[in-house]
Amino acid sequence: MNEMEMKARANHRNGNNCSASLAMAFAEKLGMSEAEAKSFVPAPRSIDGKCGGYLSVVAMLEKLGIDKTKEYEQMFLEKNGSLFCKELIARRSGTGRTCNDIVGEAAAMLDSLL
């Protein structure tokens, strides 16, 4: 587990939503405070019911001017099978996977793209 994944998972365990947890972990790389980063990213499910782990990373890639949104989307879909919270929750039933796992994996994916 890399440093960014650990930070994002810790933020999520401390009560932050998935989107904010990721942004807070990458705040320094965004040139923002954690509070600024947290308010910068879209809320989970705020765009067509999509996962905050997806929405947050897309917003950060755009902010950083990195044209890898399609690459990230493919990575996310390969790992999770969907971009939508409702479907992700249904898919993980009985698997032991949690939203915290998705947050950590999204952080690791973003870190690999940077």
C-alpha positions in Angstrom: 0.0 0.0 0.0 1.5 3.3 -1.0 1.5 6.6 1.0 -1.3 8.2 -0.9 -3.5 5.1 -0.5 -2.9 5.1 3.2 -3.7 8.8 3.5 -6.9 8.5 1.6 -8.0 5.4 3.5 -7.3 7.2 6.8 -9.3 10.2 5.8 -12.2 8.0 4.9 -12.0 6.1 8.1 -12.0 9.4 10.0 -15.5 10.2 8.6 -14.8 12.0 5.4 -16.8 11.0 2.3 -15.0 9.1 -0.5 -14.5 12.2 -2.7 -13.2 14.4 0.0 -10.9 11.7 1.4 -9.1 11.4 -1.9 -8.8 15.2 -2.4 -7.5 15.7 1.1 -4.8 13.1 0.5 -3.7 14.9 -2.7 -4.1 18.4 -1.4 -0.4 19.2 -1.5 0.0 18.0 -5.1 -3.0 20.2 -6.0 -1.4 23.2 -4.3 -4.3 23.5 -1.9 -5.0 23.1 1.8 -6.9 20.0 2.8 -10.0 22.2 3.4 -9.7 23.8 -0.1 -9.2 20.4 -1.7 -12.2 18.9 0.2 -14.5 21.7 -1.0 -13.1 21.6 -4.6 -14.2 18.1 -5.6 -17.8 17.0 -6.4 -19.8 15.2 -3.7 -20.3 11.5 -4.2 -23.3 10.7 -6.4 -23.6 14.4 -7.3 -23.1 13.7 -11.0 -25.5 11.1 -12.4 -25.0 8.9 -9.2 -21.4 8.2 -9.9 -18.9 7.1 -7.2 -17.0 9.9 -5.4 -13.9 7.9 -5.9 -14.3 8.3 -9.6 -15.6 11.9 -9.6 -12.9 13.2 -7.3 -10.0 11.7 -9.3 -11.5 13.1 -12.6 -11.8 16.6 -11.0 -8.2 16.4 -9.8 -6.8 15.2 -13.1 -8.6 18.1 -14.8 -7.3 20.6 -12.2 -3.8 19.4 -12.7 -4.2 19.6 -16.5 -3.5 15.9 -17.0 -5.3 14.4 -19.9 -5.8 10.9 -18.5 -9.5 10.8 -17.6 -10.3 8.1 -20.1 -7.3 6.0 -18.9 -8.5 6.4 -15.3 -12.0 5.5 -16.2 -10.8 2.3 -17.8 -8.7 1.5 -14.8 -11.6 2.1 -12.5 -14.0 0.1 -14.5 -11.6 -2.9 -14.8 -11.2 -2.9 -11.0 -14.8 -2.2 -10.0 -17.1 -3.0 -12.9 -19.1 0.2 -12.7 -18.8 4.0 -12.1 -22.1 4.2 -10.2 -22.4 4.0 -6.4 -25.6 2.0 -6.4 -24.1 -0.7 -8.6 -20.8 -0.7 -6.7 -22.6 -1.3 -3.4 -24.7 -4.1 -4.9 -21.6 -5.7 -6.5 -19.6 -5.8 -3.3 -22.3 -7.6 -1.3 -20.8 -10.7 0.2 -17.3 -9.9 -1.1 -15.9 -8.1 2.0 -15.0 -5.1 -0.2 -15.9 -1.7 1.2 -16.0 1.9 0.1 -12.7 2.3 1.9 -11.2 -0.2 -0.5 -12.4 1.8 -3.5 -11.0 5.0 -2.0 -7.6 3.4 -1.4 -7.5 1.8 -4.9 -8.6 5.1 -6.5 -5.7 6.9 -4.7 -3.2 4.3 -5.9 -4.5 4.6 -9.4 -4.3 8.4 -9.4 -0.8 8.3 -7.9 0.3 5.9 -10.8 -1.1 8.4 -13.3 0.7 11.4 -11.9 
